[in-house]
Amino acid sequence: METHEPHHSPDIQKEFKSHLSGAAETLKDLKGGGKFDIGKEFMNAIEVLKLNVKKMEEIANNKAAALPALLFILLGALAFHVGVYFFIANMFKGLGGLAGLAGVSLTPPILDLFISFLLLAFITIVEIFVLDFVGNTAFKGQGKFGQLFRVLGYANLAMVVSVFMQIGFIGGIWLLVVTYVALNKIKKLDSTNTVLTMIISLVVVSLISYLLNLLFVNVLHFGGVFSMYNPDYYSMMNTKLY
């Protein structure tokens, strides 16, 4: 009589702890990061954006690239917030006088922008973590969190174009393309599983972002670009004026 091996579903808790350990290892790489040539790393980031797979693999396996990767994430988040701030200011420029008479603020306070900038960088890192976790756990991807973090960190250089909000979407679209290639080549996922990993991760990260939005606007009474799509944000901002 033919026997079959029992099917073992992945141990989600064990996998999650393993990925947390990988994230902790990457944090150590960040702390141990020494001096680097910013010009050289900038050119490496350009090669990643050009979909140079060989360069992606080189960066993925270079632990010293963790610090530049984080800096590119921060640079992308900063560019986005600068772009949004001036976009909002210009959009409401004609209403500025009336808004002032009514005691209404139409642009986010600088402190809110700064905290929002840090939150966006945090969400970007969480997104990379989720991509790695879903890819490895659900679709048997290869490699560690640090490898994907370094490659996609460099890829966030694409987001500097968002300083010009009218074309900012181009950077976001290209970042998706680089993410697809990184999952396909670095995590060794096939095309279908790569797309599924990206879709599932998008849903999870969107939910996390929504919950953070509720926490910061409705509970901690914090505003900022991170929460600009929440109507309560603007009413809360104006309450601060009194």
N, C-alpha and C positions, 0 to 999 in steps of 0.2 A: 504493500500500500504506500502510495507516494505521500511524503510528508512535506510540509511547507514551513519555512522559517517564519516565526511571528514577525509582523511588521512593527517596527519600533518608531513611534513618532518622536520628533525632537523634544528633548527636555528643555522647555522654554526657560524655566528658572535657572537651570545650569548654564544655558547658552547666554542668558542675560548677564549672569555673574562673570562669565568668561569675557564678555565684551566690555564690562566695566573694568575688568583687570587690564584689558587692552587699552582702554582710555586712560587708566592710571599710568600705564607704561609710557603712553604718548606724553602725558603731563611731565613725567621724568625727563623725557627727551627735550621738552620745552625748557625745563629748568637747567638742563645741561647744555643747552645750545650756546655756542660761543660766537665769536665774530664771524661774519660772512660778508661776501662781496655783494652788495645790494644790486649793483649793475648786472652782475652775472646771474643772480637769481631772477632778476626782472626778465632777462633774456630767456631763462629757463621757463618762466611762466608764459612767455610769448610762444615758446615751442609747444607747451601743453595746449595752449589755445589753438595752435595750428594742427592739433591732433597728432602730434609726433608720439607714437606709441612707445618707441624706444626711450625717449626722454621721460615719458610717464613712468615707465618701469624703473628707470634710473632714480627718479625722485621718490617713487614708492618704497624703494629699498634703501634709501639714504636717511637715516634717523636724524642727521644734522639738518635736514630740510624741514623739520617740524616747526622751528621758530619762524623762518620766512613764510611758511604756509599760514601760520596764525596772523602774521603781519598783513598778508594779502587779504585775508578774511576781514580784518579790521579796516583796511584801506577801502575795500568794497562797500562795507557798511557805512563808512564815513562819507564816501562819495554819494551814496544813495540819500543820506540825510541832508547833505548840503544841497543836492538837487531838489529834493522835496521842499525844503525850507524856502528856497528862492522861487520855486514854482508856485507855491501857495501865496507867497508875498506878492508876486507879479500878478497872479490871477485875481487877487482881491485888491489890487492897488487902487483901482477907481473907487472902491467902497471904503477906503481907509478913513476918510474924514467923517463920513456918516457913522462908521463903526465906532470911532473914537467918541463922538458925541453920545452914542448910545451905551458907552462903557463896555463894548464888545471887543475881544481880542480875536483877530483873524489868523494870527501866526503863532505857532507853538513857542513857549518860553525856551530859552537856551538850555536850561537845566533839564527840562523834559526831553529835549532833543538829545542831550548827552546820554541820559539814562536809556532812551529809546535806541540809540546807537549801540550801546553795550548789549541791549536785549536782542537786537537784530544779529549781532555777531554770535551771541549765545545760541540763538535759534538756528543759525547756519551750521554751527558745530553739532547741535542736536540732530539736525537733518542728516548730516554725514553719518552720525552714529546710527540713526534709524535705517539709513540705506544699507549700511554694513550689516546690521543685525538682521534685517529682513532678507537680504541677499544670502547670508550664510545660513540662517535658520530655516527659512522656507524653501530656498532653492539650491542649497548645498554649494554656495559660493566659496571661493578660496581666499586666503590671505587674512590679514588682521586689520583692525580699525585704523591703526597708525598709517598703514599704506594708503588707504583711501583718503584719510584726512590730509595727508601731505599732497596728494595729486589734486584733490578738489579744492584744497586751500590755495594752491597756486592758480587754479582755474578761476578763482574769485576775482582775479585781476580784471576779468571781463566786466565786472560790475562798476568799474570806474567810469564807464560811459554814462552811467545813470546820473552823474553830476549834471548832465543835460537831459532833463526828464523826458523831453520830446522823443529822444532816441534811446532812452534807458531800457526799453523793452528788448532791444537788440542784444544787449549784454545778457539779459535773463534768458533769452532763447538760446544763445550760444553756450551759456553755462549748462543748459539742459543737454545740449548736444555733447559737450565734453563729459558730462556725467554719464550719459549712455555709453560712450566709448570706454570710459574708465571702468564701469561695471562689467562691460563686455570683455575687456582685455586684462584688467587687473584682477577682478573678482572671478574671471573665467565663466561668466554666465552667458547662456545662449541668448539670442535676440528676444525671444518671447519672455524668458524669465527676467531679462534686463528691464523690459518695459513694465512687466508686472511689479517688479521691485520698486520702480520709480513711482508707479501709480499708488501702490499701497503706502509707500513712504510719504507721498504727498498728502494722502488722507490723514495719516497719523500726525504729521507735523502741522497740518492745518488745524487739527483738533487741539493740539498742544498750544499753538499760537492763539487760538480762540479763547482757551481757558486762561492763558496768561493775560490776554486782553481784558477779560472780565475781572481778573484779580487786580490788575494795576489800575484800571479805571474805576470800577465799582466798589472795590474794597479798600485799596491803598490810596485812592484818589490821585492817581498819577496820570498825566496826559502824555502827549508826544506823538510823533509820526507813527510809532508802532501801533498806536490806538486810533489813528485818524479816521478809521472807518466806523468807529463806534459813536453814535450820536451823543451819548452821555459825555463823551470826551469834551465836546465844545461847551456844553452847558456847565460842566465841571470847571473848565478853564475860566469861564466868565465869572463863576462864583468866587474864584480866587481874587478877583479884583476888588471885592468888598470886604 
